[in-house]
């Protein structure tokens, strides 16, 4: 398993001088460290997780956002056992996002499994950008919309409006 901290640190839960220095300098975050330790613990129990590449992790309002390779996210979404293991380790408060994803792909990852029906970007007179998303199915997303808006703002500096369209259109 590849993580933002070295393998030894991830397995022992204690940072070496090099990783500690990177943390103090801001090259890695506390979220990176905590997620690396938890994922390394899971990797010892599961061969598929051991092949993952954790690029980064953000901790926002008790929600953990894991930035992984696209192939890792595909595997997580197709294997309920792996998804359940990770959710259990992170107390169900985990989101999966492709590392290096565009703003659009980032939002698609955050909204998964729902599909975006329409996405528009509006440039405001003050130079800021507002992204409006319409999804066709409300389901549980309505409860998550505020969280998604907050996470998008803090990680990608994207102001998002999420609206729910009519399923009959």
N, C-alpha and C positions, 0 to 999 in steps of 0.2 A: 504494500500500500504506500502510495506517495502522499505526503502531507506537507503543509507549509513549514513544519518543524521536522527535525531529523527523526528517523525511525526509533532510535534508542529513547529519545525524549518522549515520543508519543506512547511507547510501550511502558515506560517507567512512570510517566506523569511528572517528571522533574526536568526542568530545562537545563541544558548544558550552558556554558559561558557564551558560546556563539549564538545560540537561539535566544538566550536571555538578553544579550546585547541587541539583537534584531528586534525583540519586543520593546525594549526601552527606547530604541531609535524610531519606532513606529513602522518598521518594515513589515512586521506581522502584528496582529491584534490579539487581544485576550480571547476573542471569539475563535480565531485560528487555532490557538493553543488548546482550548477546551474541546473544540470539535475534533481536532487531531487525536487527542487522547481517547475520546469516546469512540471514534471510528477505528482506531488501532485496536481497541478492546474488542470491537465487533469483528475485525479482520482476523483475529486469532480464532474465532469461532466459525467463520464462514470463508471458504476459499474465494467465492465470487467477490465479496467485499474486499478481500485482500488484494484484488487486482485494481481497485478503484484509485483514482487520482483526485484527491481533495485539493483544489487550487486555493480556495479561501473560504472563510466563514464569517458571517456577520451576526451579531447578537443585537436585535432591535426589539425593545419592549417584551422581553422574555420569549421572543420568536427567534429561531435559529435559521439562517439562510445559508445553505451549503452550495458552494460553487464547485461543480464537478464536470468532468468530461461528458460530452453528449452521450457517448456509448454507455457510460455508467448510469446516467439518468434513464436511458431507454431500458436498461436491465432492471433498475429499481421499479419502474412503472409496469414492467411485464411480469415481475416476480413478487407476488403478494407476501411471501415468506420474508424476503429481504426487506421489503417496505415495512412490514410489521416489526422486524428486529430493530431497524433504524428508528422508527417512531417510538418504540418502547424505550430505547436508550436515551432519546431526546425528549421524553415525556410528551409525545404527540405534537410538539410545537416546532416542526421542522418543515422547511420549504426547500425544493430542489431547483437550481437554476444552472443553466449551461455556462461554463466559464467563457468569457470573451463574447457573450451574446450581445447582439444589437439591442437597442431599446425595445424594439418591437418583439424580438424573441424573448427578451427578459420578461416582458409583460405576459406573453403567451405562456411562459413557464410558470409564472405566478398564478395565472388563471386556470392552469391545467386541473381537471380534464375538460373544462369548457373551451369552446372555440370562440374566437373573436369574430363577430359578424361584421363589424365596421370599426375602423380606427382612423381618426382624423387628428391632425396636429394643427393647432391654431396659434398663430404668432400674435402676441398681445402688443399694444402700442409701446409698452415699456421695454420691449425686447425679450421678454420671457416667453416660453413656449408652454402651451397647455395641450395635453393629450386627452382626447375624448375616445372612450372605448364603449362599444355597444356589444353586449353578449345576449344571446337569445334565450338562455335558460337561467333563471334565478337560482334555483335549488338552494344550496347552502352558501352560495357566494355572497348573497346580500349581507350575511353576518360577517363575512370576511372582507368585504369591500374596503372598509376603513383601514384594516390592517394592511391590505395590499397597497392602498394609497400611501400610507405612512412609510412602508418599506421601500416603495418605488422612489419616494421623495428623498429618503435618507441615503439610499445606496446609489441611485442613478440620477438624483436631482430631477426627477420627472414629476411634474404636477399632473395627476390623473383624475379624470372624471369617469366613473363607471356607471353606465346606464343599462337598463334591462329592456330588451326589445320584446316584441310580441312573438310568441312561438308560431303563430299562424302566418307570418309574413314570409 
